[in-house]
Amino acid sequence: MWLFDSSWKDIAARKQADRAALIEAAKELLRSCDLALSDAYLRASAGEIIAHLSARTPGWTAERVTAAYISQAIDAHAATNCITEVLFQEALEAARALDKEYEATGTLKGPLHGVPVSFKDQYDVKGYDSSIGFSQWAYKPAKEDALLVAQVKAAGGIPICKTNVPQTMLSFECNNPLFGRTLNPWSPAHIPGGSSGGEAVLLACGGSALGFGSDIGGSLRIPTGLSGCFAIKCGEPRFSKTGAVSPNPGFETIRTIMGPMARSVADVKLACQTICGLPGGASEHLAPVPWRDVQLPKKLKIGYYTSDNVAENSPPVKRAVREAVAALTKAGHECVQFVPPNALEAMECFTALTSSDGYKELTSHLGPDPQDPSLFLVLLGPSIPWFIRSTAAWLLRTAVGDERFATLLAAARHKPVREFVHWTARRNELIDEFHAKVWAQHAFDFVLAPVQAMPALPHKATRTLIPLASATIYYNVLHYPAGVVPVTRVLPTDVWAEEAEDPGSVMLRTEMRKVYDPEAMKGLPVGVQLVGRPWEDERVVEAMGVLDAALGPRGFGPGTWTPAV
């Protein structure tokens, strides 16, 4: 019925025009704001903003800080197309109200008093759409704030905007028919990652002091890793998702984890300290445990790897891991290289579980919208007849010699409930096996791992390289807490040797080398993951701080972005 329907174009044009009008109106409002100290505001972390406002530092008010971040957000959006819903006028009004209240009472509203905050588009904000890029979901404003948004407001945070996502949010591209394509903040020719892509971009550009996204396969970690920010995916839900929309809300075998994204480890910790322990919605199962103070051993034992047997890691990705290891070793910690078990099997399990209904529910909301190219490989397996899929997998194994790609293709198909239950049991076995072979056998405090086998890809390259999300999906399947710390940037000298250095998919290696160009990718951020044991979210954030300090200043954090030329 939607084959020749172009109604989505009219909706997209209207939606984008509305957004542009709100941005222009905000520019007029900013003319009357004092932005003399904008540079100081933008170079301050969220925690430093609160400290200045609390101390009544001359020139520091919530209104002025919010105006500076709105101005920077407008510049960031002009360069990258990262914003979906514009809350600028309401943000300025909320900031003025905070200043007035603080002047009268001398008491901060809460631990996020005066901090400009942004949210991934899926979070409901009363009076605004949560379309997540579907034209059929546009112009259906939320009647209430998402619980997390309400909690941030109650803590004194000031929501300023919502940010862009990929179509269906099961991709690490960041493009949809309604709002268009978001660009990497360091190179407009490359992707920012996803699905919390717009959020990572806005933070990297300094257009927000704190952000919130979500993660089911790397959606907090991939964009922060590719855009140069920090994030934590808790092992179990500790941030509410009540009032956060999803194209597949009933899928819980791999949990969606809501969480913070920030420009510093300290701000990640601030968000966790503020929100964790607060009650969730009636149907949620959040741990009723406030963020705990933990002390790490002076000498940590950290396992690391540069190959996971799924995809060969590119030179800057390996270098990022080695630089992190060198910094930690110099700081007195023990780093031990090991082989991660069952990484391919974890990706196979994720593919099998998420494709069990043929992605029918996930794609049921597209309506007349054209399918984004980044979903090509995701949707390919279930869309072809079983005998073609089986033949293709056989050819991949026998003619191409790519057992890995064949395994993933074979897993992507419709399944009866009995087989779905089997794969759920296999997920639990993978958790047990990792525990025995890594945590128990090696007694590591943490695992240090790549975020992805490549730096940010050129736009549209995810069409054939979406399996690269396996590096983060690994820890979604295992339900482990994992944080991201930016380490370095791509250098023109990161030349990839012609001979394959690690085992990995032949198909992926071929596609990766087609688009890998260290000269074009020069300056793109490369981060690493720090992974902890179950229920050790606090320890992971502390370890992120240890690594960040060991690496030292390296051009990430507040005030480091300038628009790409």
C-alpha positions in Angstrom: 0.0 0.0 0.0 3.0 2.3 0.6 4.9 1.4 -2.6 4.4 4.7 -4.4 3.4 6.8 -1.4 5.6 9.9 -1.0 3.7 11.4 1.9 6.7 11.0 4.1 8.5 13.7 2.1 5.8 16.2 3.0 6.0 15.3 6.6 9.8 15.4 6.7 9.8 18.8 4.9 7.3 20.2 7.4 9.1 18.7 10.4 12.5 20.1 9.3 10.9 23.5 8.6 9.4 23.6 12.1 12.8 22.7 13.5 14.5 25.5 11.5 11.9 28.0 12.6 12.5 27.2 16.3 16.2 27.5 15.8 15.8 30.9 14.2 13.5 32.1 17.0 16.1 31.0 19.5 18.8 33.0 17.8 16.6 36.1 18.3 16.2 35.2 22.0 20.0 34.8 22.4 20.5 38.4 21.2 19.4 39.6 24.6 21.5 37.1 26.6 24.9 37.9 28.0 27.3 35.6 26.3 30.5 37.3 27.3 31.8 34.4 29.3 30.6 31.7 26.9 34.1 30.2 26.4 34.4 29.7 30.1 31.0 28.0 30.3 31.7 25.7 27.4 35.0 24.6 28.8 33.5 23.7 32.1 32.4 20.2 32.9 28.9 19.6 34.2 30.3 19.3 37.7 32.2 22.6 37.4 29.1 24.4 36.1 27.3 23.3 39.3 30.2 24.4 41.5 30.4 27.9 39.9 26.6 28.4 40.2 26.7 27.2 43.8 29.6 29.5 44.6 27.8 32.4 42.8 31.0 33.0 40.8 30.7 36.4 39.2 29.1 36.2 35.7 27.8 32.7 36.3 24.0 32.2 36.2 21.9 29.2 34.9 20.4 31.5 32.2 23.8 32.6 30.9 25.2 29.1 30.9 22.1 27.7 29.2 22.2 30.4 26.6 25.9 29.6 25.8 25.1 25.9 25.3 22.1 26.7 23.2 24.3 28.9 21.0 26.9 26.1 20.7 24.1 23.6 20.0 22.9 25.7 17.1 26.4 25.8 15.7 26.8 22.0 16.3 23.5 21.4 14.5 24.5 23.6 11.6 27.7 21.6 11.1 26.3 18.1 11.8 22.5 17.9 11.7 22.3 16.4 15.2 19.1 17.9 16.7 15.6 16.6 16.2 13.4 18.5 18.8 14.2 22.0 19.8 13.5 23.0 23.5 15.5 26.2 23.6 12.8 28.7 24.6 11.6 26.4 27.4 15.2 25.8 28.5 15.9 29.5 28.9 12.6 30.0 30.9 13.6 27.1 33.1 17.1 28.5 33.7 15.6 31.9 34.7 13.3 30.2 37.1 16.3 28.4 38.7 18.2 31.6 39.1 15.2 33.3 40.7 14.7 30.4 43.0 18.4 30.2 44.0 18.5 33.9 44.6 15.5 33.7 46.9 16.4 30.5 48.8 20.2 30.1 48.5 19.6 26.4 47.9 20.3 24.5 44.7 17.4 22.7 43.3 19.4 19.5 43.1 22.7 17.8 42.0 22.2 18.9 38.4 21.3 22.5 39.1 21.6 24.6 36.0 23.2 21.9 33.8 22.1 21.9 30.1 21.1 18.4 29.3 20.1 16.7 26.0 18.3 13.4 25.3 18.2 10.8 22.6 15.1 11.3 20.5 13.4 8.3 22.0 12.8 9.9 25.4 9.4 11.5 25.8 9.4 15.2 26.6 5.9 16.6 27.2 4.6 18.5 24.2 7.2 17.2 21.8 7.4 14.3 19.4 9.3 11.1 20.0 9.3 10.1 16.4 12.7 8.3 16.3 12.8 9.2 12.6 9.5 7.5 11.6 7.3 9.9 9.6 4.2 8.1 10.9 5.2 8.9 14.4 5.6 12.7 13.7 3.1 15.2 15.1 2.1 13.0 18.0 3.5 14.9 21.0 4.1 13.2 24.3 1.6 13.9 27.0 4.1 13.4 29.8 7.9 13.4 30.4 9.7 10.1 30.4 10.5 9.2 33.9 14.2 9.8 33.4 13.5 13.3 31.9 11.4 14.1 35.0 14.1 12.9 37.3 16.7 15.0 35.5 14.4 18.1 35.8 13.8 17.4 39.5 17.5 17.4 40.0 17.8 20.8 38.4 18.9 19.7 35.0 17.7 21.8 32.0 16.6 19.8 28.9 17.6 21.8 25.8 16.9 19.5 22.9 16.5 15.9 21.6 18.9 14.3 19.2 19.0 12.2 16.1 18.9 8.4 15.6 19.1 5.9 12.8 16.0 4.4 11.3 14.7 1.6 13.7 17.7 2.3 16.1 19.2 -1.0 15.1 22.2 0.5 13.2 25.3 2.5 14.0 24.7 4.8 11.1 22.7 7.9 12.0 20.2 8.6 9.2 16.5 8.5 8.8 14.0 9.9 6.3 12.4 12.3 8.7 15.4 14.3 10.0 18.1 13.3 7.6 21.8 12.3 8.1 23.9 13.3 11.1 27.6 13.8 10.4 30.7 13.0 12.5 31.8 16.1 14.4 35.4 15.7 13.3 34.8 14.8 9.6 31.5 15.4 7.7 32.4 12.5 5.3 32.1 10.0 8.1 29.4 8.6 10.4 29.1 9.5 14.1 28.0 6.1 15.2 24.7 5.1 16.5 22.1 4.6 17.6 22.7 7.4 20.1 24.6 9.2 17.3 23.1 12.7 17.5 23.6 12.7 21.2 27.3 11.8 21.0 27.8 14.5 18.3 26.2 17.2 20.3 28.3 16.4 23.3 31.5 16.2 21.3 30.7 19.6 19.9 30.1 21.0 23.3 26.4 21.8 22.6 25.3 20.0 25.7 26.9 19.4 29.1 25.4 16.0 29.7 23.3 13.5 27.7 21.3 10.4 27.9 21.0 7.6 25.4 20.4 3.8 25.3 22.2 0.6 24.3 21.1 -2.8 23.1 24.1 -3.6 20.8 26.5 -0.7 21.4 24.3 2.3 21.0 25.9 4.2 23.9 29.4 3.0 23.3 29.8 3.0 19.5 28.9 6.7 19.0 30.9 7.9 22.0 33.9 5.8 20.7 33.6 7.2 17.2 32.9 10.8 18.3 35.3 11.1 21.2 33.1 11.1 24.3 32.5 9.0 27.4 29.7 6.6 28.4 28.7 3.8 30.6 26.4 0.9 29.7 25.5 -0.6 33.1 25.3 -4.4 33.2 21.6 -4.4 34.4 19.0 -1.6 34.1 19.7 1.3 36.6 18.2 4.1 34.5 14.5 4.1 33.8 13.2 3.5 30.3 9.6 4.3 31.2 8.4 6.9 28.6 11.2 6.0 26.2 9.7 4.8 22.9 11.0 1.8 21.0 10.2 0.1 17.7 10.3 -3.3 19.4 9.3 -2.7 23.1 8.5 -6.4 23.9 12.0 -7.7 23.0 13.8 -8.2 26.3 16.0 -11.3 25.7 18.9 -8.8 25.1 18.1 -5.9 27.4 18.0 -2.3 26.4 20.1 -0.3 28.9 19.5 3.4 29.3 22.5 5.4 30.4 24.6 8.6 30.5 26.9 10.1 27.9 29.3 12.9 28.8 32.4 14.8 28.0 34.3 13.5 31.1 34.4 10.5 33.4 33.5 12.8 36.3 30.3 13.8 34.5 29.4 10.2 33.8 29.8 9.5 37.5 27.7 12.6 38.4 24.8 11.3 36.3 25.0 7.9 37.9 25.2 9.4 41.4 22.2 11.5 40.7 19.9 9.0 39.1 20.8 5.5 40.2 18.7 4.2 43.0 15.7 6.3 42.0 12.5 4.2 41.4 11.6 3.1 37.9 8.2 2.6 36.4 5.7 0.0 37.6 6.8 -2.6 35.0 10.5 -2.0 35.4 13.0 -4.0 37.5 15.6 -1.4 38.4 18.0 -2.2 41.1 16.9 -0.1 44.1 20.5 0.6 44.9 22.0 4.2 45.0 25.4 4.7 43.3 28.0 3.3 45.7 31.4 4.6 46.6 34.0 2.0 45.7 37.8 1.8 46.1 39.9 0.1 43.5 43.1 -1.8 44.3 46.2 0.3 43.8 47.4 -2.3 41.3 44.8 -3.6 38.8 45.0 -6.7 36.8 43.5 -5.9 33.3 43.0 -8.4 30.5 43.1 -7.0 27.0 42.9 -8.2 23.4 43.3 -6.7 19.9 41.6 -9.6 18.1 38.2 -11.2 18.8 38.0 -13.7 15.9 35.1 -11.9 14.2 36.7 -9.0 12.3 40.3 -8.1 11.8 40.9 -4.8 13.7 42.3 -1.9 11.8 45.7 -0.3 12.7 44.4 2.7 14.7 42.1 0.5 16.7 44.9 -1.8 17.7 47.1 1.2 18.4 44.4 2.6 20.7 44.4 -0.6 22.8 48.2 -0.7 22.9 48.4 2.9 23.9 45.9 2.3 26.7 47.8 -0.8 27.8 51.1 1.2 27.8 49.6 4.0 29.9 48.1 1.6 32.4 51.4 -0.4 32.7 53.3 2.8 33.2 50.9 3.7 36.0 51.8 0.5 37.8 49.0 -1.8 36.7 49.3 -5.4 35.3 48.0 -5.9 31.8 47.7 -9.4 30.4 46.8 -10.2 26.8 44.3 -13.0 26.3 41.9 -14.5 23.7 38.3 -13.6 24.3 36.1 -16.7 24.2 33.0 -17.2 22.0 32.9 -13.7 20.5 31.6 -15.0 17.2 29.1 -17.2 19.0 27.8 -14.2 20.9 27.3 -12.3 17.7 25.5 -15.4 16.2 23.3 -15.6 19.3 22.4 -11.9 19.1 21.6 -12.2 15.4 19.5 -15.3 16.0 17.5 -13.8 18.8 16.9 -10.3 17.3 15.8 -11.8 13.9 13.4 -14.4 15.3 10.3 -12.7 14.0 12.1 -11.7 10.8 12.4 -8.1 12.1 8.7 -7.7 11.4 7.9 -5.8 14.5 11.0 -3.6 14.1 10.1 -2.6 10.6 6.4 -2.4 11.0 6.6 1.3 11.7 8.3 2.3 8.4 5.0 2.9 6.6 5.8 4.8 3.5 9.3 5.7 4.6 12.1 4.4 2.4 14.3 1.8 4.1 17.7 3.2 5.0 20.6 1.4 3.3 22.3 0.7 6.6 19.6 -1.9 7.3 20.3 -3.9 4.1 22.5 -6.6 5.7 20.4 -6.6 8.9 17.2 -7.5 7.0 18.7 -9.6 4.2 18.7 -13.0 5.9 15.0 -13.1 6.9 14.0 -11.6 3.6 15.3 -14.3 1.3 13.9 -17.9 0.9 15.5 -20.5 3.1 17.1 -22.4 0.2 18.8 -19.3 -1.1 20.1 -18.4 2.3 21.3 -22.0 2.9 23.0 -22.0 -0.5 24.6 -18.7 0.1 25.9 -19.8 3.5 27.3 -23.0 1.8 29.1 -21.0 -0.8 30.5 -18.6 1.8 32.0 -21.6 3.6 33.3 -23.6 0.7 34.1 -21.1 -2.1 35.0 -18.0 -0.1 36.3 -19.7 3.0 34.4 -17.5 5.3 32.9 -19.6 8.1 32.2 -16.5 10.2 30.1 -14.6 7.7 28.3 -17.8 6.8 27.4 -18.5 10.4 25.9 -15.0 10.9 23.9 -15.2 7.6 22.5 -18.6 8.6 21.4 -17.3 12.0 19.4 -14.4 10.5 16.0 -15.9 9.9 12.5 -16.5 11.2 12.3 -19.0 14.0 9.7 -20.9 15.9 9.3 -20.2 19.7 11.1 -23.5 20.6 14.2 -22.4 18.7 14.0 -18.9 20.2 14.1 -20.5 23.6 17.1 -22.6 22.6 19.0 -19.4 21.7 18.1 -17.8 24.9 19.5 -20.8 26.7 22.6 -20.5 24.6 23.0 -16.9 25.7 23.1 -18.1 29.3 25.7 -20.7 28.4 27.9 -18.0 26.9 27.7 -16.0 30.1 28.8 -19.1 32.1 31.6 -19.9 29.7 33.0 -16.3 29.8 32.9 -16.3 33.5 34.8 -19.6 33.8 37.4 -18.8 31.0 38.0 -15.1 31.9 36.9 -13.9 35.3 37.6 -17.2 37.2 40.6 -18.4 35.2 42.5 -15.2 34.9 41.1 -13.2 37.9 41.1 -10.0 35.9 39.7 -6.9 37.6 38.6 -5.6 34.1 38.8 -6.3 30.4 40.1 -3.7 28.0 38.8 -4.1 24.4 38.2 -2.3 21.1 34.9 -0.4 20.6 34.8 -1.4 17.0 37.2 -2.8 14.4 37.2 0.4 12.4 37.2 4.1 13.1 34.1 6.0 11.9 33.2 4.7 8.5 32.3 6.7 5.5 28.6 7.3 5.1 26.6 4.4 3.7 29.5 1.9 4.3 27.4 0.3 7.1 25.3 -1.3 4.3 27.8 -4.2 4.3 29.7 -3.6 7.5 27.0 -3.6 10.1 28.5 -6.8 11.7 31.3 -4.7 13.0 29.0 -3.9 15.9 30.0 -7.4 17.2 32.7 -5.8 19.4 30.1 -4.1 21.6 27.3 -6.6 21.1 29.6 -9.2 22.8 29.0 -7.5 26.1 25.2 -6.9 25.5 24.8 -10.7 25.2 26.9 -11.2 28.3 25.1 -8.5 30.3 28.3 -7.0 31.5 28.9 -3.3 32.4 31.1 -1.6 29.8 32.3 2.0 29.6 34.0 3.9 26.8 37.1 6.2 27.1 38.5 8.0 24.0 42.2 7.2 23.6 43.6 8.6 20.4 42.9 9.8 16.8 43.6 8.2 13.4 47.0 9.1 12.0 48.0 9.1 8.3 50.7 6.7 9.3 48.1 4.1 10.4 48.7 2.1 7.2 47.1 -1.4 7.0 49.4 -4.1 5.9 48.2 -6.1 2.9 48.6 -9.4 4.7 45.9 -10.2 7.2 47.3 -10.0 10.7 44.4 -11.6 12.6 41.7 -14.1 12.0 38.5 -12.6 10.9 35.7 -12.7 8.3 37.1 -12.6 4.8 34.0 -10.8 3.6 34.3 -8.1 6.3 38.0 -7.7 5.7 37.4 -7.1 2.0 34.7 -4.5 2.6 36.7 -2.8 5.4 39.8 -2.4 3.3 37.7 -0.9 0.5 36.8 2.1 2.7 39.7 2.3 5.1 41.8 5.4 4.3 43.9 6.8 7.1 44.5 10.1 5.3 40.8 10.7 4.9 40.1 9.4 8.4 42.9 11.6 9.9 41.8 13.0 13.3 38.8 10.7 13.8 38.6 9.6 17.5 39.3 6.0 18.5 38.2 4.8 21.9 38.3 1.6 24.0 35.9 -0.3 26.1 36.5 -1.1 29.8 34.4 -4.1 30.9 33.6 -5.2 34.4 32.0 -8.1 36.2 28.2 -8.3 36.9 26.9 -5.6 39.3 30.2 -3.7 39.2 29.1 -0.6 37.3 30.7 1.6 39.9 34.0 -0.1 39.6 33.9 0.3 35.8 33.4 4.0 36.1 36.3 4.3 38.6 38.5 2.2 36.2 37.5 4.6 33.4 38.9 7.4 35.6 42.1 5.5 36.1 42.6 5.0 32.4 41.7 8.6 31.6 44.2 9.9 34.1 46.9 7.5 32.9 46.5 8.7 29.3 46.6 12.3 30.3 45.6 15.3 28.2 44.9 14.3 24.6 42.4 16.7 23.1 39.1 15.3 24.3 36.6 16.9 26.6 34.9 20.3 27.0 36.1 23.1 24.7 38.0 20.9 22.3 35.7 20.9 19.2 36.0 23.3 16.3 33.9 22.9 13.1 35.5 20.8 10.4 36.5 22.7 7.3 
